[in-house]
């Protein structure tokens, strides 16, 4: 009989980074474990049907949002307690579980504590983000993080993260952390042989549209590039719903670069679009890892990333620039480096799915 694992997501099972990591685990280890998952959204996610096809259950505890900001903030501070009570009941009614694998940042404190009290033997807190330093935050946020860290450190049997910077910013200076690199799909992100030659400068950025991914900065870079190279082209791939997506579309019209841009949804054929490009941009304000850099380097693209992105993603094809240097500097850096015209596949084998699953299976086994 297969042992059971309870996964906890930071959101839902939409088509984004953390859900993709979780689906890699479910698909790769379903012959050994039955997976249930706790998600924080009401509506059906992109991977819901696929997840259910492996025999597990989806439990929903949506996050609440209040128009009155103080209520919203209070709810955030209370969420670990709410999760503690919900997870405790969930485990009692649907267990026993051998493993709880939490991917919900500081909120994991409530889930991990409940799992410890319900005697789940393997309790993993897994971080996928880097955060601003505590010193830059308000008093309530500092107290919240300190409380959550203490609870996680006391109750978890393993603290893991997608990068050393993610571990440091989430777990503090705890020495018992382990880096487990996020995997990329090496079967999908395999370029044609010989590498497809792309004429001109074709940029691509992949990721949902929000201020963290910083697509507005990318448009500033594009405007600077167009002054010197009128036929430059940029492909955006990602979910544009929400106010930030609207700001991007408005700025496209304002900058008169509509003819230089292709907007594609999150479910676009990313390997194909990368094959038709030669530079990937990742000007993120912060990143826990940045798996898209691995995918792009495996496809032979050159990458320009902000220096806030963990440099563990560099396989020889990434240049890191400061956002404070400005879009004109980014544009000049791209144009001064003619190597983008020649693609070069980098060795990304340390980030293979097999390597990732081996690490996760050892953790689930308690090794």
Secondary structure, DSSP 4 states (H G I P E B T S, - for coil): --EEEEEE-SS-S-SSHHHHHHHHHHHHHTTTEEEEEEES-SSPPTTHHHHHTTT--EEE-PPP--SSHHHHHHHHHHHHHHHHHHHHHHHHHH---SEEEE-SGGGHHHHHHHHHHTT-SEEEEEE------GGGS-HHHHHHHHHHHHHHHHH-SEEEESSHHHHHHHHTT-TTEEE-PPP--TTTS---SSPPP--S-EEEEES--STTTTHHHHHHHHHHHHHH-TT-EEEEES---SHHHHHHHHHHHHTT-GGGEEEE-TTS-HHHHHHT-SEEEE--S--S--HHHHHHHHTT-EEEEETTS-GGG-SS-EEEE-GGG-HHHHHHHHHH-GGGGS------GGG-HHHHHHHHHHHHTT-
